């Protein structure tokens, strides 16, 4: 029994040391290529990606109307946000 345990421990240690010699360089390229493939699939799902129009000059809301819109946006930050106790979970006390 003692011999089986020592052989098992010796085998485990040898396997552990051999794993240190393994090359993990290919994992770097696999991860990098996975990122490129997932980005390409994301781009294929979007009908009109923004980067196609990055150099275009925006045409749209005139400055006078935009000032009113921005005023409303800025006023929305004047009120202090209400604090919610998340641990209460909607139970009335």
Backbone as JSON Lines, residues from 0, in Angstrom:
{"i":0,"aa":"X","n":[0.82,-1.2,0.0],"ca":[0.0,0.0,0.0],"c":[0.86,1.25,0.0]}
{"i":1,"aa":"X","n":[1.89,1.23,0.85],"ca":[2.81,2.36,0.94],"c":[3.52,2.56,-0.39]}
{"i":2,"aa":"X","n":[3.87,1.46,-1.06],"ca":[4.59,1.55,-2.32],"c":[3.69,2.15,-3.41]}
{"i":3,"aa":"X","n":[2.4,1.8,-3.41],"ca":[1.47,2.33,-4.41],"c":[1.31,3.84,-4.25]}
{"i":4,"aa":"X","n":[1.25,4.29,-2.99],"ca":[1.1,5.72,-2.74],"c":[2.35,6.47,-3.19]}
{"i":5,"aa":"X","n":[3.53,5.92,-2.89],"ca":[4.75,6.61,-3.28],"c":[4.92,6.6,-4.8]}
{"i":6,"aa":"X","n":[4.52,5.55,-5.48],"ca":[4.59,5.5,-6.95],"c":[3.6,6.51,-7.54]}
{"i":7,"aa":"X","n":[2.43,6.6,-6.95],"ca":[1.43,7.55,-7.42],"c":[1.91,8.98,-7.22]}
{"i":8,"aa":"X","n":[2.51,9.28,-6.09],"ca":[3.05,10.61,-5.83],"c":[4.21,10.92,-6.77]}
{"i":9,"aa":"X","n":[5.07,9.93,-7.01],"ca":[6.2,10.13,-7.91],"c":[5.7,10.39,-9.34]}
{"i":10,"aa":"X","n":[4.71,9.63,-9.77],"ca":[4.13,9.83,-11.09],"c":[3.46,11.2,-11.21]}
{"i":11,"aa":"X","n":[2.77,11.61,-10.16],"ca":[2.12,12.92,-10.18],"c":[3.15,14.05,-10.25]}
{"i":12,"aa":"X","n":[4.24,13.91,-9.49],"ca":[5.3,14.92,-9.51],"c":[5.97,14.98,-10.87]}
{"i":13,"aa":"X","n":[6.21,13.81,-11.48],"ca":[6.82,13.78,-12.82],"c":[5.89,14.41,-13.85]}
{"i":14,"aa":"X","n":[4.62,14.12,-13.74],"ca":[3.65,14.71,-14.66],"c":[3.58,16.22,-14.47]}
{"i":15,"aa":"X","n":[3.62,16.67,-13.22],"ca":[3.6,18.1,-12.93],"c":[4.83,18.8,-13.5]}
{"i":16,"aa":"X","n":[6.0,18.2,-13.37],"ca":[7.23,18.78,-13.9],"c":[7.22,18.76,-15.42]}
{"i":17,"aa":"X","n":[6.68,17.72,-16.03],"ca":[6.61,17.65,-17.49],"c":[5.64,18.69,-18.04]}
{"i":18,"aa":"X","n":[4.61,19.01,-17.29],"ca":[3.66,20.03,-17.74],"c":[4.32,21.4,-17.78]}
{"i":19,"aa":"X","n":[5.33,21.63,-16.96],"ca":[6.05,22.9,-16.98],"c":[6.86,23.08,-18.24]}
{"i":20,"aa":"X","n":[7.2,22.0,-18.92],"ca":[7.97,22.09,-20.16],"c":[7.07,22.28,-21.38]}
{"i":21,"aa":"X","n":[5.78,22.17,-21.19],"ca":[4.87,22.29,-22.33],"c":[4.89,23.72,-22.86]}
{"i":22,"aa":"X","n":[4.69,23.86,-24.15],"ca":[4.71,25.17,-24.78],"c":[3.3,25.76,-24.77]}
{"i":23,"aa":"X","n":[3.17,26.94,-24.16],"ca":[1.89,27.63,-24.12],"c":[1.86,28.77,-25.14]}
{"i":24,"aa":"X","n":[2.85,28.79,-26.04],"ca":[2.92,29.86,-27.02],"c":[1.74,29.81,-27.99]}
{"i":25,"aa":"X","n":[1.3,28.61,-28.32],"ca":[0.19,28.5,-29.27],"c":[-1.11,29.02,-28.67]}
{"i":26,"aa":"X","n":[-1.25,28.98,-27.35],"ca":[-2.47,29.49,-26.71],"c":[-2.6,30.99,-26.94]}
{"i":27,"aa":"X","n":[-1.48,31.69,-27.0],"ca":[-1.52,33.13,-27.25],"c":[-2.13,33.42,-28.62]}
{"i":28,"aa":"X","n":[-1.71,32.67,-29.63],"ca":[-2.22,32.9,-30.97],"c":[-3.68,32.47,-31.09]}
{"i":29,"aa":"X","n":[-4.05,31.41,-30.41],"ca":[-5.44,30.96,-30.45],"c":[-6.34,32.01,-29.82]}
{"i":30,"aa":"X","n":[-5.94,32.56,-28.68],"ca":[-6.73,33.59,-28.02],"c":[-6.83,34.84,-28.88]}
{"i":31,"aa":"X","n":[-5.72,35.22,-29.51],"ca":[-5.73,36.43,-30.32],"c":[-6.63,36.24,-31.53]}
{"i":32,"aa":"X","n":[-6.55,35.07,-32.17],"ca":[-7.4,34.81,-33.33],"c":[-8.86,34.68,-32.93]}
{"i":33,"aa":"X","n":[-9.14,34.17,-31.73],"ca":[-10.52,34.1,-31.28],"c":[-11.11,35.49,-31.14]}
{"i":34,"aa":"X","n":[-10.33,36.43,-30.64],"ca":[-10.81,37.79,-30.54],"c":[-11.14,38.39,-31.88]}
{"i":35,"aa":"X","n":[-10.29,38.12,-32.88],"ca":[-10.55,38.63,-34.22],"c":[-11.79,38.01,-34.82]}
{"i":36,"aa":"X","n":[-11.96,36.72,-34.62],"ca":[-13.13,36.04,-35.18],"c":[-14.42,36.51,-34.51]}
{"i":37,"aa":"X","n":[-14.39,36.71,-33.2],"ca":[-15.61,37.17,-32.53],"c":[-15.94,38.6,-32.93]}
{"i":38,"aa":"X","n":[-14.92,39.45,-33.14],"ca":[-15.18,40.81,-33.6],"c":[-15.74,40.81,-35.01]}
{"i":39,"aa":"X","n":[-15.23,39.93,-35.87],"ca":[-15.74,39.85,-37.24],"c":[-17.19,39.37,-37.25]}
{"i":40,"aa":"X","n":[-17.52,38.42,-36.38],"ca":[-18.91,37.94,-36.34],"c":[-19.83,39.03,-35.77]}
{"i":41,"aa":"X","n":[-19.32,39.83,-34.83],"ca":[-20.1,40.95,-34.28],"c":[-20.38,41.98,-35.37]}
{"i":42,"aa":"X","n":[-19.35,42.29,-36.17],"ca":[-19.52,43.26,-37.25],"c":[-20.51,42.77,-38.29]}
{"i":43,"aa":"X","n":[-20.57,41.47,-38.51],"ca":[-21.5,40.93,-39.49],"c":[-22.94,41.01,-39.0]}
{"i":44,"aa":"X","n":[-23.15,41.1,-37.71],"ca":[-24.51,41.15,-37.17],"c":[-25.08,42.57,-37.17]}
{"i":45,"aa":"X","n":[-24.23,43.57,-37.33],"ca":[-24.68,44.95,-37.3],"c":[-24.91,45.42,-38.72]}
{"i":46,"aa":"X","n":[-26.08,45.97,-38.98],"ca":[-26.43,46.38,-40.32],"c":[-25.62,47.58,-40.78]}
{"i":47,"aa":"X","n":[-25.55,48.62,-39.98],"ca":[-24.81,49.82,-40.33],"c":[-23.82,50.15,-39.22]}
{"i":48,"aa":"X","n":[-22.62,49.6,-39.25],"ca":[-21.64,49.91,-38.2],"c":[-21.24,51.38,-38.23]}
{"i":49,"aa":"X","n":[-20.95,51.93,-37.07],"ca":[-20.62,53.36,-36.96],"c":[-19.31,53.72,-37.64]}
{"i":50,"aa":"X","n":[-18.34,52.8,-37.64],"ca":[-17.05,53.17,-38.16],"c":[-17.09,53.46,-39.66]}
{"i":51,"aa":"X","n":[-18.11,53.02,-40.36],"ca":[-18.22,53.34,-41.78],"c":[-18.47,54.82,-41.99]}
{"i":52,"aa":"X","n":[-19.1,55.46,-41.02],"ca":[-19.47,56.86,-41.14],"c":[-18.63,57.75,-40.24]}
{"i":53,"aa":"X","n":[-17.48,57.27,-39.79],"ca":[-16.66,58.03,-38.86],"c":[-16.12,59.32,-39.48]}
{"i":54,"aa":"X","n":[-15.84,59.32,-40.77],"ca":[-15.28,60.5,-41.43],"c":[-16.35,61.46,-41.94]}
{"i":55,"aa":"X","n":[-17.61,61.06,-41.9],"ca":[-18.68,61.89,-42.43],"c":[-18.98,63.05,-41.49]}
{"i":56,"aa":"X","n":[-19.34,64.17,-42.05],"ca":[-19.74,65.33,-41.26],"c":[-21.22,65.16,-40.92]}
{"i":57,"aa":"X","n":[-21.57,65.18,-39.64],"ca":[-22.97,64.94,-39.27],"c":[-23.87,66.08,-39.72]}
{"i":58,"aa":"X","n":[-24.97,65.72,-40.29],"ca":[-25.99,66.69,-40.67],"c":[-27.23,66.35,-39.87]}
{"i":59,"aa":"X","n":[-27.84,67.32,-39.28],"ca":[-29.0,67.0,-38.48],"c":[-29.49,68.19,-37.7]}
{"i":60,"aa":"X","n":[-29.55,68.05,-36.4],"ca":[-30.15,69.04,-35.52],"c":[-29.4,70.36,-35.58]}
{"i":61,"aa":"X","n":[-30.1,71.46,-35.89],"ca":[-29.44,72.77,-35.88],"c":[-29.02,73.16,-34.46]}
{"i":62,"aa":"X","n":[-28.11,74.11,-34.38],"ca":[-27.56,74.51,-33.09],"c":[-28.57,75.06,-32.12]}
{"i":63,"aa":"X","n":[-29.55,75.82,-32.6],"ca":[-30.53,76.43,-31.7],"c":[-31.39,75.35,-31.04]}
{"i":64,"aa":"X","n":[-31.8,74.35,-31.8],"ca":[-32.59,73.26,-31.21],"c":[-31.72,72.41,-30.3]}
{"i":65,"aa":"X","n":[-30.49,72.2,-30.69],"ca":[-29.58,71.4,-29.88],"c":[-29.32,72.04,-28.53]}
{"i":66,"aa":"X","n":[-29.32,73.37,-28.45],"ca":[-29.12,74.05,-27.17],"c":[-30.24,73.73,-26.21]}
{"i":67,"aa":"X","n":[-31.48,73.69,-26.68],"ca":[-32.62,73.35,-25.82],"c":[-32.51,71.9,-25.35]}
{"i":68,"aa":"X","n":[-32.13,71.03,-26.25],"ca":[-31.99,69.61,-25.88],"c":[-30.9,69.45,-24.83]}
{"i":69,"aa":"X","n":[-29.77,70.12,-25.01],"ca":[-28.69,70.02,-24.03],"c":[-29.07,70.64,-22.7]}
{"i":70,"aa":"X","n":[-29.88,71.69,-22.72],"ca":[-30.33,72.29,-21.47],"c":[-31.17,71.31,-20.67]}
{"i":71,"aa":"X","n":[-32.06,70.6,-21.33],"ca":[-32.86,69.58,-20.65],"c":[-31.97,68.47,-20.12]}
{"i":72,"aa":"X","n":[-30.98,68.09,-20.89],"ca":[-30.05,67.03,-20.47],"c":[-29.27,67.47,-19.23]}
{"i":73,"aa":"X","n":[-28.78,68.7,-19.23],"ca":[-28.01,69.19,-18.1],"c":[-28.89,69.35,-16.86]}
{"i":74,"aa":"X","n":[-30.13,69.79,-17.03],"ca":[-31.04,69.93,-15.89],"c":[-31.35,68.58,-15.25]}
{"i":75,"aa":"X","n":[-31.27,67.5,-16.01],"ca":[-31.56,66.19,-15.44],"c":[-30.52,65.79,-14.39]}
{"i":76,"aa":"X","n":[-29.34,66.42,-14.41],"ca":[-28.3,66.11,-13.44],"c":[-28.35,67.01,-12.22]}
{"i":77,"aa":"X","n":[-29.26,67.98,-12.17],"ca":[-29.33,68.89,-11.04],"c":[-29.93,68.23,-9.8]}
{"i":78,"aa":"X","n":[-30.82,67.27,-9.99],"ca":[-31.46,66.6,-8.85],"c":[-30.53,65.51,-8.31]}
{"i":79,"aa":"X","n":[-30.52,65.39,-7.01],"ca":[-29.75,64.34,-6.36],"c":[-30.44,62.99,-6.63]}
{"i":80,"aa":"X","n":[-29.71,61.98,-7.05],"ca":[-30.36,60.69,-7.27],"c":[-30.85,60.09,-5.97]}
{"i":81,"aa":"X","n":[-31.97,59.41,-6.02],"ca":[-32.52,58.8,-4.81],"c":[-31.73,57.56,-4.45]}
{"i":82,"aa":"X","n":[-31.52,57.39,-3.17],"ca":[-30.78,56.22,-2.71],"c":[-31.76,55.09,-2.45]}
{"i":83,"aa":"X","n":[-31.41,53.92,-2.93],"ca":[-32.26,52.74,-2.79],"c":[-31.51,51.7,-1.99]}
{"i":84,"aa":"X","n":[-32.16,51.14,-1.01],"ca":[-31.57,50.06,-0.24],"c":[-31.8,48.76,-1.01]}
{"i":85,"aa":"X","n":[-30.75,48.22,-1.59],"ca":[-30.9,47.04,-2.43],"c":[-31.17,45.77,-1.61]}
{"i":86,"aa":"X","n":[-30.86,45.8,-0.34],"ca":[-31.08,44.63,0.49],"c":[-32.5,44.51,0.98]}
{"i":87,"aa":"X","n":[-33.28,45.55,0.76],"ca":[-34.66,45.51,1.19],"c":[-35.53,44.66,0.25]}
{"i":88,"aa":"X","n":[-35.17,44.61,-1.02],"ca":[-35.81,43.78,-2.04],"c":[-37.31,44.07,-2.16]}
{"i":89,"aa":"X","n":[-37.71,45.29,-2.0],"ca":[-39.1,45.68,-2.21],"c":[-40.03,45.28,-1.09]}
{"i":90,"aa":"X","n":[-39.54,44.81,0.01],"ca":[-40.38,44.42,1.15],"c":[-40.61,45.64,2.01]}
{"i":91,"aa":"X","n":[-41.87,45.94,2.29],"ca":[-42.23,47.1,3.12],"c":[-41.97,46.78,4.57]}
{"i":92,"aa":"X","n":[-41.47,47.76,5.29],"ca":[-41.17,47.52,6.71],"c":[-42.26,48.08,7.58]}
